[in-house]
Amino acid sequence: MRARSTLFTILGEYVNPLREAIWVGSILEWMEVLGFNEPAVRAAISRAQRNGWLQAEKLGRKSYYRITEDVQWRIDGLLERLYPQEPNHWDGLWRVLIYTIPESKREKRDRFRKELSLMGFGMLTGGVWICPNPKARDALDLAKAHTLEQEVEIFEATRLHQNHQELIASAWDLAYINTYYQAFLQEFEQAPCPSEPRAAFYEFVRMLHAYRKFLFFDPSFPVELRPSPDWGSVAHQLFLERRAVLKERAAPFVSATLKLPEHP
């Protein structure tokens, strides 16, 4: 685990739902348990500030950090994919995104493509991306966030040819996805669920950090479009079961160290 991406993992899980700032000392203590020293954590925080992830707040002599609004809605979308409230059934529509982004905006284009993957889109061809989930509005908001709305077109469409698995195989590497899920199962099926709060926190974040990587290359297929064999569903069930146990066991450590601003 790297400091910057691990910081994103713990803030997304524990802080984003609160819509509050968090004391820097809380971040440092959490990250220390995960094996990161203070200079590495402060460097990760500074970089997150520069990238617009975090906003600093000073209250008295204490420094707090708040997830910016521009990042909150992105994390909300990721958490919806990690923890769906109900089965994801397909409405029969494909979301098709077409962009013509010039080479002069290559860096912005690369960031946009990375976030499209996180949103659940797969690349059909260089400038054509598809998604089976209702993400058209979110994709438009993403284009606006990158000031690319003039270079992007988004459609919702039905496919007359009913071999949807053929289309899916063109946009996503199913063999790679299943191999990754199998590796996750192999690593965590027999992994310990320690009862000591700090150890439980470490084990939970380690698992969460590994699992959230799936969001980059698995779009969370609707039930009707899931591949066979469906190792993703097996891995997700294991993830949820272990999360329930580990997060509860880690709660005393988190609540003792989580310091928010004192409001009048």
Phi and psi in degrees as GROMACS dihedral restraints (atoms count N, CA, C in turn):
[ dihedral_restraints ]
;  ai    aj    ak    al  type     phi  dphi    fc
    3     4     5     6     1  -101.5    20    10
    4     5     6     7     1   152.4    20    10
    6     7     8     9     1   -59.2    20    10
    7     8     9    10     1   -46.0    20    10
    9    10    11    12     1   -65.4    20    10
   10    11    12    13     1   -46.4    20    10
   12    13    14    15     1   -71.6    20    10
   13    14    15    16     1   -32.5    20    10
   15    16    17    18     1   -68.3    20    10
   16    17    18    19     1   -38.4    20    10
   18    19    20    21     1   -57.5    20    10
   19    20    21    22     1   -44.2    20    10
   21    22    23    24     1   -61.4    20    10
   22    23    24    25     1   -40.1    20    10
   24    25    26    27     1   -61.9    20    10
   25    26    27    28     1   -50.2    20    10
   27    28    29    30     1   -73.4    20    10
   28    29    30    31     1   -35.4    20    10
   30    31    32    33     1   -68.0    20    10
   31    32    33    34     1   -38.5    20    10
   33    34    35    36     1   -64.1    20    10
   34    35    36    37     1   -40.3    20    10
   36    37    38    39     1   -76.6    20    10
   37    38    39    40     1   -44.6    20    10
   39    40    41    42     1  -103.0    20    10
   40    41    42    43     1   -29.7    20    10
   42    43    44    45     1  -105.6    20    10
   43    44    45    46     1   -40.6    20    10
   45    46    47    48     1   -55.3    20    10
   46    47    48    49     1   -43.0    20    10
   48    49    50    51     1   -63.3    20    10
   49    50    51    52     1   -22.4    20    10
   51    52    53    54     1   -79.2    20    10
   52    53    54    55     1   -22.8    20    10
   54    55    56    57     1    53.8    20    10
   55    56    57    58     1    40.6    20    10
   57    58    59    60     1  -128.6    20    10
   58    59    60    61     1   163.3    20    10
   60    61    62    63     1   -82.5    20    10
   61    62    63    64     1   157.2    20    10
   63    64    65    66     1  -127.5    20    10
   64    65    66    67     1   140.4    20    10
   66    67    68    69     1   -64.6    20    10
   67    68    69    70     1   139.3    20    10
   69    70    71    72     1   -61.7    20    10
   70    71    72    73     1   -30.5    20    10
   72    73    74    75     1   -62.9    20    10
   73    74    75    76     1   -33.5    20    10
   75    76    77    78     1   -64.8    20    10
   76    77    78    79     1   -45.1    20    10
   78    79    80    81     1   -60.3    20    10
   79    80    81    82     1   -45.6    20    10
   81    82    83    84     1   -61.6    20    10
   82    83    84    85     1   -40.4    20    10
   84    85    86    87     1   -69.2    20    10
   85    86    87    88     1   -42.1    20    10
   87    88    89    90     1   -61.9    20    10
   88    89    90    91     1   -46.3    20    10
   90    91    92    93     1   -68.9    20    10
   91    92    93    94     1   -29.8    20    10
   93    94    95    96     1   -63.0    20    10
   94    95    96    97     1   -42.1    20    10
   96    97    98    99     1   -59.7    20    10
   97    98    99   100     1   -31.8    20    10
   99   100   101   102     1   -86.0    20    10
  100   101   102   103     1     0.9    20    10
  102   103   104   105     1   100.3    20    10
  103   104   105   106     1    14.3    20    10
  105   106   107   108     1  -108.6    20    10
  106   107   108   109     1   135.8    20    10
  108   109   110   111     1   -84.6    20    10
  109   110   111   112     1   167.8    20    10
  111   112   113   114     1   -60.7    20    10
  112   113   114   115     1   -45.3    20    10
  114   115   116   117     1   -58.6    20    10
  115   116   117   118     1   -39.8    20    10
  117   118   119   120     1   -65.6    20    10
  118   119   120   121     1   -39.3    20    10
  120   121   122   123     1   -69.4    20    10
  121   122   123   124     1   -44.4    20    10
  123   124   125   126     1   -64.4    20    10
  124   125   126   127     1   -34.9    20    10
  126   127   128   129     1   -65.3    20    10
  127   128   129   130     1   -40.0    20    10
  129   130   131   132     1   -65.7    20    10
  130   131   132   133     1   -40.2    20    10
  132   133   134   135     1   -63.9    20    10
  133   134   135   136     1   -44.3    20    10
  135   136   137   138     1   -61.1    20    10
  136   137   138   139     1   -41.7    20    10
  138   139   140   141     1   -67.0    20    10
  139   140   141   142     1   -38.3    20    10
  141   142   143   144     1   -63.2    20    10
  142   143   144   145     1   -36.8    20    10
  144   145   146   147     1   -62.9    20    10
  145   146   147   148     1   -47.7    20    10
  147   148   149   150     1   -60.9    20    10
  148   149   150   151     1   -34.2    20    10
  150   151   152   153     1   -84.4    20    10
  151   152   153   154     1    -0.2    20    10
  153   154   155   156     1    84.4    20    10
  154   155   156   157     1    13.9    20    10
  156   157   158   159     1   -77.9    20    10
  157   158   159   160     1   -44.3    20    10
  159   160   161   162     1  -120.6    20    10
  160   161   162   163     1   149.5    20    10
  162   163   164   165     1  -122.7    20    10
  163   164   165   166     1   128.7    20    10
  165   166   167   168     1   -82.8    20    10
  166   167   168   169     1   144.2    20    10
  168   169   170   171     1  -135.9    20    10
  169   170   171   172     1   137.5    20    10
  171   172   173   174     1  -112.2    20    10
  172   173   174   175     1   122.3    20    10
  174   175   176   177     1  -124.8    20    10
  175   176   177   178     1   106.4    20    10
  177   178   179   180     1    66.4    20    10
  178   179   180   181     1  -126.9    20    10
  180   181   182   183     1   -98.4    20    10
  181   182   183   184     1     2.7    20    10
  183   184   185   186     1  -101.5    20    10
  184   185   186   187     1   143.9    20    10
  186   187   188   189     1  -103.2    20    10
  187   188   189   190     1   134.2    20    10
  189   190   191   192     1  -124.3    20    10
  190   191   192   193     1   158.1    20    10
  192   193   194   195     1  -132.3    20    10
  193   194   195   196     1   135.5    20    10
  195   196   197   198     1  -119.5    20    10
  196   197   198   199     1   137.7    20    10
  198   199   200   201     1   -68.4    20    10
  199   200   201   202     1   129.6    20    10
  201   202   203   204     1   -69.5    20    10
  202   203   204   205     1   154.2    20    10
  204   205   206   207     1   -60.3    20    10
  205   206   207   208     1   -34.1    20    10
  207   208   209   210     1   -64.2    20    10
  208   209   210   211     1   -25.4    20    10
  210   211   212   213     1   -97.1    20    10
  211   212   213   214     1   -27.3    20    10
  213   214   215   216     1   -55.6    20    10
  214   215   216   217     1   -47.1    20    10
  216   217   218   219     1   -69.0    20    10
  217   218   219   220     1   -28.3    20    10
  219   220   221   222     1   -67.5    20    10
  220   221   222   223     1   -45.3    20    10
  222   223   224   225     1   -64.8    20    10
  223   224   225   226     1   -38.2    20    10
  225   226   227   228     1   -55.2    20    10
  226   227   228   229     1   -43.3    20    10
  228   229   230   231     1   -64.3    20    10
  229   230   231   232     1   -38.4    20    10
  231   232   233   234     1   -67.2    20    10
  232   233   234   235     1   -41.1    20    10
  234   235   236   237     1   -66.2    20    10
  235   236   237   238     1   -33.8    20    10
  237   238   239   240     1   -62.4    20    10
  238   239   240   241     1   -35.0    20    10
  240   241   242   243     1   -76.3    20    10
  241   242   243   244     1   -36.8    20    10
  243   244   245   246     1   -69.7    20    10
  244   245   246   247     1   -38.6    20    10
  246   247   248   249     1  -128.1    20    10
  247   248   249   250     1    66.3    20    10
  249   250   251   252     1   -63.0    20    10
  250   251   252   253     1   141.0    20    10
  252   253   254   255     1   -80.7    20    10
  253   254   255   256     1   -20.1    20    10
  255   256   257   258     1  -153.7    20    10
  256   257   258   259     1   163.3    20    10
  258   259   260   261     1   -56.5    20    10
  259   260   261   262     1   142.7    20    10
  261   262   263   264     1   -91.2    20    10
  262   263   264   265     1    99.5    20    10
  264   265   266   267     1   -98.1    20    10
  265   266   267   268     1   145.0    20    10
  267   268   269   270     1   -82.3    20    10
  268   269   270   271     1   138.4    20    10
  270   271   272   273     1   -92.6    20    10
  271   272   273   274     1     4.7    20    10
  273   274   275   276     1    84.9    20    10
  274   275   276   277     1     1.7    20    10
  276   277   278   279     1  -107.6    20    10
  277   278   279   280     1   144.2    20    10
  279   280   281   282     1  -105.0    20    10
  280   281   282   283     1   135.8    20    10
  282   283   284   285     1   -93.6    20    10
  283   284   285   286     1   122.1    20    10
  285   286   287   288     1  -114.4    20    10
  286   287   288   289     1   121.9    20    10
  288   289   290   291     1  -115.8    20    10
  289   290   291   292     1   127.1    20    10
  291   292   293   294     1  -121.0    20    10
  292   293   294   295     1   129.5    20    10
  294   295   296   297     1  -129.0    20    10
  295   296   297   298     1   151.7    20    10
  297   298   299   300     1  -129.7    20    10
  298   299   300   301     1    83.7    20    10
  300   301   302   303     1  -103.4    20    10
  301   302   303   304     1   120.9    20    10
  303   304   305   306     1   -67.9    20    10
  304   305   306   307     1   160.4    20    10
  306   307   308   309     1   -62.2    20    10
  307   308   309   310     1   -25.4    20    10
  309   310   311   312     1   -65.6    20    10
  310   311   312   313     1   -17.6    20    10
  312   313   314   315     1  -111.4    20    10
  313   314   315   316     1    33.1    20    10
  315   316   317   318     1   -59.0    20    10
  316   317   318   319     1   -44.8    20    10
  318   319   320   321     1   -62.9    20    10
  319   320   321   322     1   -42.8    20    10
  321   322   323   324     1   -66.1    20    10
  322   323   324   325     1   -39.2    20    10
  324   325   326   327     1   -62.0    20    10
  325   326   327   328     1   -42.5    20    10
  327   328   329   330     1   -64.4    20    10
  328   329   330   331     1   -40.4    20    10
  330   331   332   333     1   -65.5    20    10
  331   332   333   334     1   -40.2    20    10
  333   334   335   336     1   -62.5    20    10
  334   335   336   337     1   -44.0    20    10
  336   337   338   339     1   -63.7    20    10
  337   338   339   340     1   -40.8    20    10
  339   340   341   342     1   -61.6    20    10
  340   341   342   343     1   -42.4    20    10
  342   343   344   345     1   -72.9    20    10
  343   344   345   346     1   -29.8    20    10
  345   346   347   348     1   -61.1    20    10
  346   347   348   349     1   -43.1    20    10
  348   349   350   351     1   -60.1    20    10
  349   350   351   352     1   -44.0    20    10
  351   352   353   354     1   -63.2    20    10
  352   353   354   355     1   -28.6    20    10
  354   355   356   357     1   -79.0    20    10
  355   356   357   358     1   -14.7    20    10
  357   358   359   360     1   110.0    20    10
  358   359   360   361     1    12.1    20    10
  360   361   362   363     1   -89.0    20    10
  361   362   363   364     1   146.6    20    10
  363   364   365   366     1  -119.2    20    10
  364   365   366   367     1   148.5    20    10
  366   367   368   369     1   -85.8    20    10
  367   368   369   370     1   115.3    20    10
  369   370   371   372     1   -81.8    20    10
  370   371   372   373     1   -47.9    20    10
  372   373   374   375     1  -139.8    20    10
  373   374   375   376     1  -178.0    20    10
  375   376   377   378     1   -48.5    20    10
  376   377   378   379     1   -48.3    20    10
  378   379   380   381     1  -111.5    20    10
  379   380   381   382     1    13.6    20    10
  381   382   383   384     1  -123.5    20    10
  382   383   384   385     1   121.8    20    10
  384   385   386   387     1  -123.3    20    10
  385   386   387   388     1   147.7    20    10
  387   388   389   390     1  -130.8    20    10
  388   389   390   391     1   156.3    20    10
  390   391   392   393     1  -150.9    20    10
  391   392   393   394     1   134.2    20    10
  393   394   395   396     1   -85.6    20    10
  394   395   396   397     1    -5.3    20    10
  396   397   398   399     1  -103.0    20    10
  397   398   399   400     1   158.3    20    10
  399   400   401   402     1   -73.1    20    10
  400   401   402   403     1    74.9    20    10
  402   403   404   405     1  -117.9    20    10
  403   404   405   406     1    16.5    20    10
  405   406   407   408     1   -62.7    20    10
  406   407   408   409     1   -47.3    20    10
  408   409   410   411     1   -64.2    20    10
  409   410   411   412     1   -41.5    20    10
  411   412   413   414     1   -62.6    20    10
  412   413   414   415     1   -39.7    20    10
  414   415   416   417     1   -65.4    20    10
  415   416   417   418     1   -37.7    20    10
  417   418   419   420     1   -65.6    20    10
  418   419   420   421     1   -41.9    20    10
  420   421   422   423     1   -61.6    20    10
  421   422   423   424     1   -37.9    20    10
  423   424   425   426     1   -64.8    20    10
  424   425   426   427     1   -43.2    20    10
  426   427   428   429     1   -60.7    20    10
  427   428   429   430     1   -40.7    20    10
  429   430   431   432     1   -65.8    20    10
  430   431   432   433     1   -39.0    20    10
  432   433   434   435     1   -61.7    20    10
  433   434   435   436     1   -29.5    20    10
  435   436   437   438     1   -97.1    20    10
  436   437   438   439     1     8.0    20    10
  438   439   440   441     1    51.4    20    10
  439   440   441   442     1    46.6    20    10
  441   442   443   444     1  -119.1    20    10
  442   443   444   445     1    13.2    20    10
  444   445   446   447     1   -61.9    20    10
  445   446   447   448     1   -25.3    20    10
  447   448   449   450     1   -77.4    20    10
  448   449   450   451     1   -18.0    20    10
  450   451   452   453     1  -101.6    20    10
  451   452   453   454     1     2.3    20    10
  453   454   455   456     1  -124.4    20    10
  454   455   456   457     1   136.4    20    10
  456   457   458   459     1  -122.0    20    10
  457   458   459   460     1   139.2    20    10
  459   460   461   462     1  -130.0    20    10
  460   461   462   463     1   132.1    20    10
  462   463   464   465     1  -127.9    20    10
  463   464   465   466     1   156.4    20    10
  465   466   467   468     1  -115.0    20    10
  466   467   468   469     1   128.8    20    10
  468   469   470   471     1  -146.1    20    10
  469   470   471   472     1   155.8    20    10
  471   472   473   474     1   -98.9    20    10
  472   473   474   475     1   155.5    20    10
  474   475   476   477     1  -109.3    20    10
  475   476   477   478     1   122.3    20    10
  477   478   479   480     1   -69.3    20    10
  478   479   480   481     1   -37.7    20    10
  480   481   482   483     1   -75.0    20    10
  481   482   483   484     1   126.3    20    10
  483   484   485   486     1   -88.5    20    10
  484   485   486   487     1     1.5    20    10
  486   487   488   489     1   -83.1    20    10
  487   488   489   490     1    77.5    20    10
  489   490   491   492     1   -70.2    20    10
  490   491   492   493     1   -28.6    20    10
  492   493   494   495     1   -63.8    20    10
  493   494   495   496     1   -32.0    20    10
  495   496   497   498     1   -64.9    20    10
  496   497   498   499     1   -41.7    20    10
  498   499   500   501     1   -65.9    20    10
  499   500   501   502     1   -43.3    20    10
  501   502   503   504     1   -59.8    20    10
  502   503   504   505     1   -43.4    20    10
  504   505   506   507     1   -65.1    20    10
  505   506   507   508     1   -22.1    20    10
  507   508   509   510     1   -79.5    20    10
  508   509   510   511     1   -24.8    20    10
  510   511   512   513     1  -105.3    20    10
  511   512   513   514     1   -19.0    20    10
  513   514   515   516     1  -134.8    20    10
  514   515   516   517     1   144.3    20    10
  516   517   518   519     1   -88.0    20    10
  517   518   519   520     1    89.0    20    10
  519   520   521   522     1   -64.8    20    10
  520   521   522   523     1   -36.4    20    10
  522   523   524   525     1   -63.5    20    10
  523   524   525   526     1   -42.7    20    10
  525   526   527   528     1   -64.7    20    10
  526   527   528   529     1   -42.8    20    10
  528   529   530   531     1   -59.5    20    10
  529   530   531   532     1   -47.8    20    10
  531   532   533   534     1   -66.0    20    10
  532   533   534   535     1   -38.4    20    10
  534   535   536   537     1   -61.8    20    10
  535   536   537   538     1   -40.9    20    10
  537   538   539   540     1   -66.4    20    10
  538   539   540   541     1   -41.8    20    10
  540   541   542   543     1   -64.2    20    10
  541   542   543   544     1   -40.9    20    10
  543   544   545   546     1   -63.2    20    10
  544   545   546   547     1   -38.2    20    10
  546   547   548   549     1   -64.9    20    10
  547   548   549   550     1   -38.7    20    10
  549   550   551   552     1   -62.5    20    10
  550   551   552   553     1   -45.7    20    10
  552   553   554   555     1   -61.9    20    10
  553   554   555   556     1   -42.4    20    10
  555   556   557   558     1   -62.7    20    10
  556   557   558   559     1   -37.0    20    10
  558   559   560   561     1   -76.9    20    10
  559   560   561   562     1   -35.4    20    10
  561   562   563   564     1  -111.2    20    10
  562   563   564   565     1   -11.5    20    10
  564   565   566   567     1   -58.8    20    10
  565   566   567   568     1   -40.9    20    10
  567   568   569   570     1  -107.4    20    10
  568   569   570   571     1    11.1    20    10
  570   571   572   573     1   -69.5    20    10
  571   572   573   574     1   150.4    20    10
  573   574   575   576     1   -70.4    20    10
  574   575   576   577     1   155.5    20    10
  576   577   578   579     1  -119.6    20    10
  577   578   579   580     1    78.5    20    10
  579   580   581   582     1   -61.8    20    10
  580   581   582   583     1   148.7    20    10
  582   583   584   585     1   -88.4    20    10
  583   584   585   586     1   -24.2    20    10
  585   586   587   588     1   -67.3    20    10
  586   587   588   589     1   129.0    20    10
  588   589   590   591     1   -56.2    20    10
  589   590   591   592     1   -45.1    20    10
  591   592   593   594     1   -65.8    20    10
  592   593   594   595     1   -40.7    20    10
  594   595   596   597     1   -66.5    20    10
  595   596   597   598     1   -38.3    20    10
  597   598   599   600     1   -65.4    20    10
  598   599   600   601     1   -39.5    20    10
  600   601   602   603     1   -60.7    20    10
  601   602   603   604     1   -46.8    20    10
  603   604   605   606     1   -58.7    20    10
  604   605   606   607     1   -47.8    20    10
  606   607   608   609     1   -67.4    20    10
  607   608   609   610     1   -37.1    20    10
  609   610   611   612     1   -65.6    20    10
  610   611   612   613     1   -48.5    20    10
  612   613   614   615     1   -65.3    20    10
  613   614   615   616     1   -37.5    20    10
  615   616   617   618     1   -59.5    20    10
  616   617   618   619     1   -44.6    20    10
  618   619   620   621     1   -68.7    20    10
  619   620   621   622     1   -45.6    20    10
  621   622   623   624     1   -59.3    20    10
  622   623   624   625     1   -42.3    20    10
  624   625   626   627     1   -63.5    20    10
  625   626   627   628     1   -39.3    20    10
  627   628   629   630     1   -68.9    20    10
  628   629   630   631     1   -41.2    20    10
  630   631   632   633     1   -72.4    20    10
  631   632   633   634     1   -37.0    20    10
  633   634   635   636     1   -66.7    20    10
  634   635   636   637     1   -15.2    20    10
  636   637   638   639     1   -64.3    20    10
  637   638   639   640     1   -24.2    20    10
  639   640   641   642     1   -61.8    20    10
  640   641   642   643     1   -26.4    20    10
  642   643   644   645     1   -62.6    20    10
  643   644   645   646     1   -20.6    20    10
  645   646   647   648     1   -75.7    20    10
  646   647   648   649     1   -27.3    20    10
  648   649   650   651     1  -132.4    20    10
  649   650   651   652     1    -1.6    20    10
  651   652   653   654     1  -118.4    20    10
  652   653   654   655     1   120.0    20    10
  654   655   656   657     1   -79.5    20    10
  655   656   657   658     1     6.2    20    10
  657   658   659   660     1    63.4    20    10
  658   659   660   661     1    67.7    20    10
  660   661   662   663     1   -57.3    20    10
  661   662   663   664     1   140.5    20    10
  663   664   665   666     1   -59.0    20    10
  664   665   666   667     1   158.8    20    10
  666   667   668   669     1   -51.4    20    10
  667   668   669   670     1   -43.2    20    10
  669   670   671   672     1   -70.4    20    10
  670   671   672   673     1   -15.6    20    10
  672   673   674   675     1  -114.1    20    10
  673   674   675   676     1     5.3    20    10
  675   676   677   678     1   -66.9    20    10
  676   677   678   679     1   139.2    20    10
  678   679   680   681     1   -72.8    20    10
  679   680   681   682     1   164.5    20    10
  681   682   683   684     1  -123.8    20    10
  682   683   684   685     1   126.6    20    10
  684   685   686   687     1   -72.9    20    10
  685   686   687   688     1   151.1    20    10
  687   688   689   690     1  -103.2    20    10
  688   689   690   691     1    74.9    20    10
  690   691   692   693     1   -69.5    20    10
  691   692   693   694     1   -21.1    20    10
  693   694   695   696     1   -62.2    20    10
  694   695   696   697     1   -42.5    20    10
  696   697   698   699     1   -65.7    20    10
  697   698   699   700     1   -37.9    20    10
  699   700   701   702     1   -64.6    20    10
  700   701   702   703     1   -45.3    20    10
  702   703   704   705     1   -65.2    20    10
  703   704   705   706     1   -39.4    20    10
  705   706   707   708     1   -65.9    20    10
  706   707   708   709     1   -39.0    20    10
  708   709   710   711     1   -63.5    20    10
  709   710   711   712     1   -43.4    20    10
  711   712   713   714     1   -62.2    20    10
  712   713   714   715     1   -43.6    20    10
  714   715   716   717     1   -57.9    20    10
  715   716   717   718     1   -46.8    20    10
  717   718   719   720     1   -66.3    20    10
  718   719   720   721     1   -39.5    20    10
  720   721   722   723     1   -65.2    20    10
  721   722   723   724     1   -45.4    20    10
  723   724   725   726     1   -69.6    20    10
  724   725   726   727     1   -36.3    20    10
  726   727   728   729     1   -60.0    20    10
  727   728   729   730     1   -44.5    20    10
  729   730   731   732     1   -58.0    20    10
  730   731   732   733     1   -41.6    20    10
  732   733   734   735     1   -74.2    20    10
  733   734   735   736     1   -51.1    20    10
  735   736   737   738     1   -69.0    20    10
  736   737   738   739     1   -39.7    20    10
  738   739   740   741     1   -66.6    20    10
  739   740   741   742     1   -37.4    20    10
  741   742   743   744     1   -65.2    20    10
  742   743   744   745     1   -42.4    20    10
  744   745   746   747     1   -69.6    20    10
  745   746   747   748     1   -29.1    20    10
  747   748   749   750     1   -81.6    20    10
  748   749   750   751     1   -13.9    20    10
  750   751   752   753     1   -55.5    20    10
  751   752   753   754     1   -41.8    20    10
  753   754   755   756     1   -59.5    20    10
  754   755   756   757     1   -39.4    20    10
  756   757   758   759     1   -67.0    20    10
  757   758   759   760     1   -44.7    20    10
  759   760   761   762     1   -64.2    20    10
  760   761   762   763     1   -47.3    20    10
  762   763   764   765     1   -65.6    20    10
  763   764   765   766     1   -31.7    20    10
  765   766   767   768     1   -74.1    20    10
  766   767   768   769     1   -24.4    20    10
  768   769   770   771     1  -109.0    20    10
  769   770   771   772     1   -13.9    20    10
  771   772   773   774     1   -78.2    20    10
  772   773   774   775     1   109.7    20    10
  774   775   776   777     1  -114.7    20    10
  775   776   777   778     1   118.8    20    10
  777   778   779   780     1  -107.4    20    10
  778   779   780   781     1   164.5    20    10
  780   781   782   783     1   -60.3    20    10
  781   782   783   784     1   145.1    20    10
  783   784   785   786     1   -88.8    20    10
  784   785   786   787     1   110.2    20    10
  786   787   788   789     1   -86.9    20    10
  787   788   789   790     1   142.9    20    10
